Amino acid sequence: MSYLNSPRLTFSGLFQADPSTVNNDPTHFNNETFKPSFQKMQEGKNANGWWNPEGTGNWRFLNCEVKSVTYRDGTSTTNEADDPVLSMSIMDSGTKVAGKIVDLDTQQQMVSALWGLVVRLVSGEKEILKADYEVASFTNIWMSRAPALSGDTTAAAIYQSVLKNIHWDIDNSDSRFLKELYLLGRYQLSIQFTVDLYDMDHTSPQFTIGRITGSIAPQYSEPSFFTIGRPLFPQTSKVNYANAIVDLEQSAIVLDLANSFPVNPDGNLLNNSNLSLAVLDSSDNNKTIEIGVIDFQDPGWYSVKSGIMSFPLADKLELVENNPLIILDQNNNVLLEESVEYVCADKFVFYLNPGESCEVEFYATSLGKPLGNRTIELQLNASQFGPTPPQVGWPESALSFPERVTLDDAGKAKVTITASDPGNPRGYIDGQVYGIAYNLSTDLFSNCNPSNFISILVFDKVPEDKIANPTWDDIQPIMQQYANLYPLMSKGIFNLADKEVVDANAEILKFVFSKDKTDPNYMPATRDLSRDKSAMILNYLNSVLNQAAPNDSVTFKKL
């Protein structure tokens, strides 16, 4: 089960993403050539520190309300009088510490992840549900979502993950929906949301704010970061990927079109003409058989239903189970068509230190059913990375993985990727970023969804003697880089490039540098500090604390 199954709630509202953008330019990592102007807002053709140099890195839900619920039997309501959950809100932590939005690397910014995010369902002042969002990166980014806008404001993307460590408080609730959700999703929930119409104009009152709509439902026996279903591929550049499932309990198709069609700057569809969902009957010369009308005249199709539509199948269930789906416009042109055979990796973004390995899990399907005993091919591909310089994706010898893997009977396969020391090929940027493309061996790499791509940041190795006995000269270049790239920190909290400041605040710095990376208080917020450099910094801070008098931790105690 996933976010498309029932019981399911949908929500919509706004989100805030406040990244610092000084680090968007790879050349800004070079301490030797860094200029103070790189910490200033861009001015005309002068890029400076890009569009948000003093960003906090925070990511938050804003004014997100539950808009609809679908019960386990498939019935739905948007009426608060029917279910009190429809008066509730989706919120983040509710504290000063927000989740963080983080790029994998300055040269791979197309898989930005949310770290340390807390998701809550709130009724007034009462917390009904509180859970941890498992770190996940966006996918299916679409740069033509709002074609009338410019720059990255044209884009949309989706996040899908699971909610874990759930705390419930529904003992006195009279919500039918919450009781059903608890019954099936007590320990884990699936969440997916689409973000678009992001405001990058620093003169706007909506600066760093965008639109969001999403869904929450029980999750188990599924991948965590995508939904096994019926993927529909665009047949024209004017639309984007979609997904559907066949809900056997309801004998219905549940279709997600939230990130599939272009919109005007006001968020309404560029073309709201109704479309048709159909199936191609292979037993009858691929005859098109309509399943239902995609009603874009419904004003709540996006904000209320989160772009999710359900189509009863009745006597067409067997037909749909054995034939591909298509979506047609009013002139019977095919806009989207199901990729009959499909493979996708679950987790697709990794950080590796020399000697470490990660395991990638693949799931392959044919018309939504497991596709077993087939071969997946994998190859290095850095074409999605940039800007350059420095060069990305080399030396290739720093990553080891099989070029082929065979799917088991259940359509699953695991690939182990092992990293070695890349040898500092980018000089002033730690490590190297690598990409791995994959697809079924019977298909072309160019035919796969370009978001079905594995991104890996491999860190450089630091000599053992420097890790064990670091001096200020050893850690100063690292601290200087953070001071340069994140002016909010260096100007407003700690100037990490100043030895006296670092030494005087060694205890609080040790506290935040020692946090787990999933903690929103972890430092650095960018999560791009290697194992070796982290150990070197902590050993330096410990040496400072060991030389300090017992009362030198006043700053930490006050904080």
N, C-alpha and C positions, 0 to 999 in steps of 0.2 A: 504493500500500500504506500501511497505517496500523497503529495499535496493535491492531486487530482481526484483522489478517492473521497468517499464520504464516511463519517461525518466531516464536513469541511466548512470553515469560516473564511470569508474574504474581508479584506480591509483596504482602505485607501486613505491618502492624505499627502503629507510632504515628508521629505527627509533632508537632512543637512550633512554635507560632506565638505570638510574644511581642511584639505591637504595643503601642506607647504609646497610651493612649486619651484623653489630655488634648485632643488635636486632634479628637476625635469630635464635639465641640460647636462649631459655627461661631462662636458668640459668644466663645469662648475666644481667638480670633485677634485680638480687639480689645485692643491694649496698654493703652488708656486705662481699660478696665473690668476688666482681669484681676486676680484675687485670688489670694493665696498658697494659699487652700484648694482652688483648682482643680488643684493638684498633689498633692492627697491622695486616698486611696482613698475611694470612695463609702461613705456611711454611712446606711443606711436610705433615707429619701426624699431625702436630700441627695446630689445627683449628684456633687458635687466634680469630681474628675478621672476619673470613671467607674471601670471595674472593673480597670484595669491602668495607672495613671498612670506607673509607672516602667519600662514595657516597653522592651526593647532593640531591637525591630524584627526580631529574628532569626527565621529559619525553618529547621527541621532535620528530617531523617528520624531516627526513633528506633526501634531494634530491628526494622528492616524486613528480612524474610527472603524469599528466592526460594521460592515455594511450589509452582509447577508450570511445566512447559514443554510447549509444543506444537511439534512438529517441522514441517518444511516439507510432509511428506506427510500432515499432519493428525492423526497419532498423538500421544498425550500421556502424560506420566508425572509422578508426584509423588514418586517413589522416588529417594532420593539414590544408591542402588546402581546405578541406571540411568544417571545423569548427574551428575557432580560439581558442576555449576552449582547443583544443588538444596541444596548445603551453603553457598551464598554469601549475602551480604547486600547490600542497597541502602543506600548511605550518601551523605551530602553531602560537603563539602570535606575533612573530617577535620582542619581547622585551627581556630584560635580565631575566624576570620572566617567567619560563616555568611552564607547568602543572606538577603535582606531581604523582608519582606512589606509592601507599600505600597498604600494607597488612592490612587486617582486624585485625589481631592479630598475635603475634609471633607463636601461635599454630594453626593458620589457615592462611596459606600463599598461598592457592590455589584459592583465589578469589581477587587477587590484583586489585585495582581500580585506575582509573585515575581521579584526582581532579584538578579543575581549568584549564582544557585544553581548549584552544581556537583553532578553526579550521578555516583556511582561504584558499580561492581560490585566487591565485595571478597571475597577468600578468605583468611580469617585476617588476616595482615598484608600480604598481597599484593594489589596493585591490578590487577585484571583489565581494567577499563574505566574511563575517566575522561572526562567530557564536560561541556560547557557547556549549561545549560538556556536556550533562547531565551526572553527575557522574555515572560510570558503571564499573563493575568488569568483568574480563575475565571469560570465561566459555569454556567448551569442551576442557580442557587442555588434551593434548595427549603426553605422555612421550616417545613414540616410533616414533616420526615424523622422526628423523634422526638417525636411530639405529647404524650407524657407529661411531657416536660421543659419548661423555661420559657426565655423570652428567646431569644437567639441560639443557645443550646445545642440548640435544636430543629432547627437548619439542617444542610444538606449542600450540597456543591457539587462541581464537577469542574474539574480543570485539564487542558488538553491543549496540548502543545507539541512541539518537536523538540529533539533532542540533537545538538549540533554540536561541531566541534573535538575529535573523538574520538581518544583515545589508547588503543591496544589492547596487551595483553600476554598473548597466547594461544598463543605459539609452542610451548610444551611442554604445552599443554592436551590432555587426552583427552576433552573434552566435545564430543559430537556437536552439541549445541545451539549452543554458542559458535561452532563452525566454520560452521554454517549461518547464524547471525546475522551473522557477519563477512562472509560471501560476499555477502549481500544488503543489509546495512546498514553497510558499512564506513565510509561517510562521513556518514551521517545516520540517526538513529533516531527513531521516534515514541514518545512517552510520554504516558500519560493516567492520572490517578488521582482517586479520589473521597475526599473528607474529610468526616467527620461526628463526632458525639458529642464535640464540643469542650468542655473543662472551663473555665468562666469563674469558678469559685469560688476566691478567693484563699486560702481556708483549707484547700483540698484538696491532698493530695500530688500530684495529677495536674493541678494548675493550669497552664493554657496548653497542655495536651496533648490530642490527639484521635486518632481512629482513621483509618487510611489503607489503601487497597488500590488496586493499579494494575497496569499492563501496559506492556511495552516490546516493540517489534517494528520491523522495517525500515520506512523512510519514504521514498517518492519519488512523484512525479507526483500529489501530493495537496495540498490546502491544509495549512497547518502547524497551525492551531488548531481545526479540526473535521474530521470524517471524512465524505466524500461516501458516502452510503449510503441506508438506508431508514428515515427518521425516523418514530418512532411518537409520536403526541400523546395525552395523557391525555383520557379521556372521562368522568372523574370527578375530583373534587378530592382524592380519597384516594390518587392515584398521580401520578407525575411522568414527564417525558419519557424516552424510551429511543431507542436507535439500533441498527441492524443493517446488515450487509453481506451480499451474496450472493458467496460465494467460489467462483468458477467453477472454479478448479483442483481444489477439493475437492468441488464440487457440493454445497455446504452453506450454510446460513444461520448466520452468527455473530452472536449477539445479546448486547447489553450491557444488563444490568438493574441495574447497581451502584447507581444513584441513582434508582431508580424506585418503590420500595415502602417504606412506613413501618416503623420498627423500634421495639422497646422500648428502655428505657435501657441494657439489657445488650447491645444490638447485635443481638439475634435479631429475626427478622421478627415484626411484630405479628400477622400471619396467615400461617402457613407452608403453607396448603393449596396443592396443586399447581394450576398453571394450564395452559392450552393455547395453543400458537402455531399459528395457522391462516392460511389465505389465502381471500380472497373471490373466487370464480370468476365474473367478470363475464359470461362466455359462458353461464352456467347460473343466471341470475337471482340473482347474488351468493350462490350456495350456499357455505356454510362448509365448507372442507376442512381437516382437521387435518394439521399437519406434524409435531408432536411435543409431548410433555409437558414442561412447565417444572417440573423436579423441585426443589422447595424443601425436600423432606425430606433432601436431600443436605446434610450439615452443612458441607461445604466449598465450597458454591456461591459464597459470598462471600469468605471469608478465604483460600481456596486457589485458587479459579478467578477471583477478582476480579469476580464477577457476570457473567462471560462464559460463554455456553453455545453449543454447536455442534449443529446439527440437519441430518443428511444429507437430501438432497432426492430422490435416486434419480430416479424418473420424474416428479417434481413440479417439476423445475427450470424448464421452460418456463412452467408455470403461475405460479410465483412471480415470474418475470421480467416478467410482463405483468399482474399483479394485486396489489392492496394486501394487506399483512399486518395481522393483528389479534391481540390477546391476549385470551383469554376466561377468566373465572373458572369455578368448578365449576357455576355455574347458567347458564352460557352468556351471561352479561352481558359486554359489550365493555368492557374496562378501558383498552386502548390501541388506537389505529387509525392506520395509516400516513397521513401527509400526502402524497398522491400527487404534487402539485406543490409544490416546496419551494425556497426561496432562502435563502442564508446568506452573510454576510460573513466573510472569513477573519480578518484582524486587525480588532479592533473597539474598541480603546482607543488614543487618540492625545494627545500633548502638542504644541501649536503655539504659536509665537511670532508676533507680527505680521509679515506678509509671507511666512510659511511655508505650505507646502501638504503634504497627505498624500494618499495614493492608497489607496482602499478597493477590494479585489477581491471580487467577488460570484461565486458559483457557484449555478446553478439546475439542478434535476433533476426528472424525472418518473419515478417508480418506480426511482430510482437511476441513470437514464440522463440524459445532458445534455439540458436543455430550452432550445433555442435560439430566437432571433428573437422573444422576448417582452419586455415592458416591466416594469422595476422602478420603483416610485414611492418617493420619499424626502420626508420632512417633518420639520421641527424638532418635538421633543417633549421637554419637561423634566419630565414627570409622574413619572418614576422618581427624581427628585432630592429631596434634603432632608436634614435638616430646615431649615426657614427660620425667621427671617430669616438672611442677606439674600436678596433675590430672585435666582432663578437663570434662566439661559436668555435673558437680554437684555443688551444690544441684539441683536436678531436679525441686524442688519447686519454684525456682526463675523465671520460665517461666510458664505462663498459656495460654493454647490454646485448642480448641476442638479437639478430636481425629478423628472426622468425620465431613464432610461438604457435602451438596448436591448441585450439579450443577443446575443452572436454565435452562430454555428452550434454552437459547442462548449458553449453555456450559460454563457459567462463575460462579465463586464463589469467595467470599471474606472471609478471615480468619483473625480475630484479635488476635494478640499475645501481652500479657501484661507481663511486667517485674516487679519483686520486688527485693529487696536488696539481692544479693547472699551471703553477709556476708564475703567477702574477702577470699574465699576458696583457692586462689593461693598465698596468702601472699604477696610476692614481686611483683606480677603482678596484676594490678587493674582489678577487676571484674572477669567475667568468660565467656568463649566462648561456645556456644551451637549450635548444628546442629539439623535440623528437616528434616527427609526424608518423602517423600509423593509419592503416586501413586493411581491409580484407585483401588477401593476395589476388583475388579474382577481380578486383576493382583498381582504378587508378587513384593515386594520392590526390590528384587534382579534383576528383569527384567527391571527396569527403567534405564535411562541414569544417571550414578552417578553424573553428573554435575547438574542434576535437584534436588537440595538440598538447603535448606535454612540455611544460616549462620548468627548467631546473637551474638554480643558482648554486654553483660550486665555489666554495671559499678557498682561499689560499692557506697553505700551512705556514705556521710561525715556528721558528726554531725553539726547541725545548728550553734552552737556557734563558731566552728572553721571556718566555711564559713564566718560568719559575722565579726569576729575579729581575723583574722589569724596573727600569728607571723612568723618570719623567720624559727623557728623550725618546724612549721607546713608545710611550703611549701618546705623546704630544701630537704627532701627525693625525692620529685617529680623532682626538679631541678637537683639534683645529678644524678638521673636516666637518664635524658635527656643529661646531660653532659657526662655521661659514654657511652651511646648508640650511640651518634651522634657526633663523634670527630670533624667533619668539623665545627660544630657550636661552640663547646667548645674551640677548638684550634684556629680557625680563626676569629670568630666574637665575641661571648659573652661566657665567662665561667659561665654558669648558676648556677654552684654550689658555686660561690663566692658571698657572700652577698654584698660586696662593689661594685662589678661589676653590679649586678642586680639593686641595689639601684641607682647607678649613671646613669643607662640607663633605669630607670623606665618608662619614657614617651614613648620611642620607643618600649619597650617590651609591654606596655599596648596597643599600636597601633596594633601590630601584633597578640597579644593574643585576641584582641577584634574583629578581622576580622571574616567575615562569613566563615564557613568551606569550602565553595566552592571557596573561593578566593585563588589564588596560593600563596599569601603572608601570608596566615594564619599560625600561629604557635601554636602548633608544627605541622610540615609537616606530621607527622604520623597520625593525626586525632584521636589519641587514648587517648585524654584527656577528662575526664568525665565532665558533666555539673557542678557537685559540686566542683571538683578540679579546673576547669576553673574559677568559681566564687571566689574561695578562693584565687587564684593567683591574679586575677584582684583586689580584695579587698585589698590585701597586697600592690600591686603596687599603688593603689589609696591612701593608708595611707602614703606611702613614699612620693608621690607627694604633698599631703596635708601639709606635714611637711617641704617641700623644699621651698627655696626662688623662686620668680618668674623667675629668670634667670637661673635656673638649668637645662633647657631643651635644652642646646646648641647642644648636640649630635643629638637630634631629628631634630632640625632645619637644621643642616648641611646635614643630610640624606635626 
